[in-house]
């Protein structure tokens, strides 16, 4: 990726054509989920069902991990341990309660309508990310999975942890599946766990991000509206993508 431009994008930004660093052709847009595609951190929503103390502990560890102060894998295991014993039914409740970021619907519908590919990659959990992606017609998904036994969370992660390296690997994999060159990929995220995919992509966008992500991104969007990605890509909302209220 080129030397970071660290250009800020606000609610008044507009463009009639793609910037020079966004090539013409079919694109793959890969988005983080927690605090990017949705406004919350999923594991904190799950922790709320384990009590106020667990929620506060998880929130503090999440913040430190997103600032790059803690190893993501170790921090995720520690956070999951606080959830041991919760009934798996809370996951459906959490999935129903998430707040989709304003502009997400417009962005995804426009990209799909104009033939581009979209993916969600998350250090969160597929039990929430999977149904969310399905609602938006997004088929490329990578996320962690809770270990569940006898209908209860064990406090562990099932399988390999989706950390920053795994997010970058997913971006590369999805680009290969779609036949899209890495120069035509865009990665959007908010924290340290997104740095590798943002560096690999043709364009890295920090979205309402922690300083560690803003400093290394090509562009920064500081307004919580994902539709602001469209003018950066030189795209106008498709006719079918009337602005929807967040779900």
N, C-alpha and C positions, 0 to 999 in steps of 0.2 A: 504494500500500500504506500502511497505517496506520503510525504511529510504532512503530518496532521495540520489541517487548516483551522480547526477549532472555531469555526464560524457559528455564531448563534442564530437560531431561527426563531422568530416570534410569531404571534398570531396574525401579523400583517404581511408576512412573507408571501411572495407569489413569484411565479416564473412561467414564461411561455415556452421554454425549451429546457431540456436537461442540461445541468451544469456540465462543464467539460470533463469532469471525473466520473460521470455516469454515462457509459456508452450506449449507443442505440442498440436495439435488439431485445430479445426476450430476457426478462429478469427473474431472479429468485430473491425474494425478500424473506429473511429469517429473523424472527422476533423472539426475544426472551418473553416470558409470561408474567411472573410476579413483578409488580410495580412497573410493568411496561404494557403488556397486552391487557392486564387487569391492574386495578389500583392497589390491591392488597398483596401481602405475602401469605401464600396458602398455608404454610406450616404454622403461622401465627393464628390463623383462623381455626385450624385444627386444635392448636394448643389451648384456645379459649374454652374448649369443651373439657379440658383437663384441669381448669381452675385458673384463678388470677395469677397465682405464683408461677405456674408453669408457663402461662402466656408471657409474663414479664421476662422470665428467664430466656425463653425462646426468642423474643423480640430483641433482647440485648445481644445475644449471640449472632442473630441474623444481621443486625446493623454492623457489627464488627467484621463479619465475614464479607459483607458487601463492600466495606471500605478496604478490603484486602489485608486486614490485620490478623486474620485467622485462616488456616488451611480449610478450604471449603468442605472437603470430605470429612475431616475430623469434626468440624462444626456441625455438619448435617447429622452425623451419627449421634453427637451429644444432644442435639435438639430432638431427634427421634426417640431417644431413650426416655425423655420426659413424657412421651405419649403412650408408653406401654400400658396395656390394659384397656384402652379406649375401645368401645364397640365400633366395628367398621361402618355402622349405619351413620356415624357422624360425617363420613366422607361425602355422602350424598347431600347431606345438609349443607356442608361447606360449599360443594359445587353449585348448589342452588343460590348461595348467598354472595358469590363473588360479584364485584362491580367491574364490568368491562369498561376499559378506558374509552372516553369520548373519541369519536373518529375511527375506532377500530373497524366498525361495520363498513363505513365508507371506504376505508383503505383496502380491506380485503375484497369487497365486492368489485371495486374498480380494478384491482390487480387481476382478479379472476376474469372479469368481463373483457379485459384487454389482453388476455392470453398469458399473463405472467404467473409464476409459481409462488406459493406462500408456504412457509413452514413455521412451526412453533417448537422451540427448544427450551427446556426448563430444568433448573435445578430443583424445581418443585416436583409434583407427583402426578403420575399419569392417571390416577383415579379421578383427579379433578381436571387435568389438562386434556385428557382424551375426550370426554364428553363436550368440553368447551370447544375444542377444535372441530368436532363433528357438527356442532351448531353452525359453524361458519364455513363448512365445506372444506376444511383444511385436512389433507390426508397425510402430510409429512409431519410427524410428531416424535419428539424424543424427550423423555422425562424419567425421573426416578419412580420406583414403585415401593409402596409400603409392604413390609412383611406382615402377613396376617395368618393367624392360626386360631381355629375354633371361633371364628367371628370376631376376633379381637386383634388390635395392633400389638405386635410383639416388642415394639420399640427399636426395631432394626430396619435396614433398607434391604429390599430383595434385589439381589444382583449388583452389577457394577454401578457405582455412583456417577451421575451425570455432572461432571465438574467442568471447568473451563476448557480443558483439552477435549473432553467428550463432546462439548458443544461445537467446537471447531471441526471435529471429525464428522459430526452430524451434518454440518453445513456442507462440507466437502462431499459427503455421501449423497445428500439430496441433490446437489448440483450435478453430480455424475448421473444420477437416475434421470434427471430432467434434461440432460444433455446441454447444460448451461455452463459456460466458462466462468471461472472464479471471478474474472474481471466484471462479470455481469451480476454479481451477487451483492446484496446489501444486508448488513447485520445491524440490528437495533437492540440496544440493551441499556441497563442502568447501573451495573455494578462490576466489581472485580471479576466475577465469574463469567462475564461476557467479553473480556478483553481478547482472548485468543481468537474467537470467531470474528470479532470486529477487526482484528489485525489481518486475518486471512481474507476477509471479504474485500471486494473491490471498493466498497464504501462502508465505513463504520459510523453509525449515528448513535450518539449518547442521548437518551430520552429521559428528561427529568432526572438526571443521573447523579450519582455520587462523584466527588471530585476526581477520584482515580480513573473513572470511565471518561469523564469530560476531557481530561487532560490528554487522553490517548486517542480520542475519536477524531474523525475528519470533520464532523459537524455535530452541533449540540442543539437539540430542541428543548426549550425550557418551559414550554406551555403544554399541559397534559391533554394534547389533542393529536391523535395519530394521523388524522387527515392532513396534517402539516407535512407529512412525508411526501404526499403526492406532488406538490410543486417542485420539491427537490428533485424528483424523478422526471419532471417535465410532463406530468400526467394531470388530466382534469378528471373530476369525478364522473364515472359512467352514469348514463341516464337512469340505470336501475339502482344507483347507489345514493338515493336520497338520504340525508343525514338522519340517522336513527338515534333515539334516546338510548343511553347506556343501559344494558340489561342488568 
